[in-house]
């Protein structure tokens, strides 16, 4: 049985730049870290990505962009996509896995996040 949460959505405003490819992928990583912290009280760093797809150039996106992440703890991975205001897929990251960076995050500090997500 897999542990699944509703999709997590974080809306941000990113302006196009010559480094646009790194920013949406980092947004996927950061957003995926939220359920990991809430459920397992740990912080992770990127370990593995199965696949990254770039669907739209930044000039075609209707800003701001949103990250939508679904988590599956049984597979120890996350899938994420960045959508523009109209729901067009901008970037997709599949099979993102982490390695423990800090496993000693105090549960009381994460209780509000845990309540909101889990």
C-alpha positions as CSV (number, residue, x, y, z in Angstrom):
1,X,0.0,0.0,0.0
2,X,1.4,3.4,-0.9
3,X,1.1,6.5,1.2
4,X,-0.2,9.3,-0.9
5,X,-1.2,12.9,-0.1
6,X,-3.3,15.3,-2.1
7,X,-1.2,17.2,-4.5
8,X,0.7,20.1,-3.0
9,X,0.6,23.4,-4.8
10,X,3.0,26.3,-4.3
11,X,2.5,29.4,-6.4
12,X,5.5,31.6,-7.0
13,X,6.4,34.4,-9.5
14,X,9.5,33.7,-11.6
15,X,10.7,36.1,-14.2
16,X,12.3,34.6,-17.4
17,X,16.0,34.7,-17.5
18,X,18.9,32.9,-19.0
19,X,18.8,30.5,-16.0
20,X,15.1,29.7,-16.3
21,X,15.8,25.9,-16.6
22,X,17.3,25.6,-13.1
23,X,14.7,27.6,-11.2
24,X,11.6,25.5,-12.1
25,X,13.4,22.3,-11.4
26,X,14.6,23.6,-8.0
27,X,11.0,24.6,-7.3
28,X,10.0,21.0,-7.8
29,X,12.7,19.9,-5.4
30,X,11.8,22.4,-2.7
31,X,8.0,21.7,-3.0
32,X,8.6,17.9,-2.8
33,X,10.6,18.5,0.4
34,X,7.5,19.7,2.2
35,X,5.6,16.4,2.5
36,X,8.9,14.6,3.3
37,X,9.5,16.9,6.2
38,X,5.9,16.7,7.4
39,X,5.6,12.9,7.3
40,X,9.1,11.8,8.1
41,X,10.5,14.7,10.1
42,X,13.6,14.8,8.0
43,X,15.2,17.0,5.3
44,X,16.4,15.5,2.0
45,X,18.7,16.4,-0.8
46,X,18.3,15.4,-4.4
47,X,19.5,11.8,-5.0
48,X,17.8,10.7,-8.2
49,X,15.5,11.9,-11.0
50,X,14.0,9.5,-13.5
51,X,13.1,12.0,-16.1
52,X,12.8,15.8,-16.8
53,X,10.7,17.2,-19.6
54,X,10.6,20.8,-20.8
55,X,7.3,21.5,-22.4
56,X,7.2,25.3,-22.9
57,X,9.8,28.0,-23.4
58,X,9.4,30.8,-20.8
59,X,8.2,33.2,-23.4
60,X,5.2,30.9,-24.1
61,X,4.2,30.6,-20.4
62,X,1.5,32.8,-18.8
63,X,3.2,33.8,-15.5
64,X,3.2,33.2,-12.6
65,X,4.1,29.5,-12.5
66,X,2.9,27.0,-9.9
67,X,4.5,23.7,-8.7
68,X,2.2,20.8,-8.2
69,X,3.8,17.8,-6.5
70,X,2.5,14.3,-5.7
71,X,4.4,12.1,-3.3
72,X,4.6,8.3,-2.9
73,X,6.6,7.3,0.2
74,X,6.4,3.6,-0.6
75,X,8.4,4.3,-3.8
76,X,10.3,7.0,-2.0
77,X,9.8,9.4,-4.9
78,X,7.9,12.4,-6.0
79,X,6.5,13.6,-9.3
80,X,6.2,17.3,-10.0
81,X,5.1,19.6,-12.7
82,X,5.3,23.3,-13.2
83,X,2.1,24.8,-14.6
84,X,1.5,28.3,-15.9
85,X,-1.6,30.4,-15.0
86,X,-3.6,28.8,-17.8
87,X,-2.7,25.2,-16.6
88,X,-0.2,24.6,-19.4
89,X,2.6,22.3,-18.4
90,X,5.9,24.0,-18.4
91,X,8.3,21.5,-16.8
92,X,7.7,17.9,-15.6
93,X,10.0,16.0,-13.2
94,X,9.3,12.3,-12.7
95,X,10.7,9.9,-10.1
96,X,12.5,12.5,-7.9
97,X,14.1,10.8,-4.9
98,X,16.1,12.2,-2.0
99,X,18.8,11.2,0.4
100,X,18.5,12.2,4.1
101,X,20.4,15.4,4.9
102,X,19.0,16.0,8.4
103,X,17.0,13.4,10.2
104,X,16.8,15.2,13.4
105,X,14.2,17.9,12.7
106,X,12.1,18.5,15.8
107,X,8.6,17.2,15.5
108,X,7.1,20.2,17.3
109,X,8.6,22.6,14.7
110,X,6.9,20.6,11.9
111,X,3.5,20.1,13.5
112,X,1.8,23.0,11.6
113,X,3.2,21.7,8.3
114,X,2.2,18.1,9.2
115,X,-1.4,19.2,10.1
116,X,-1.7,21.0,6.8
117,X,-0.3,18.2,4.5
118,X,-0.7,14.8,6.1
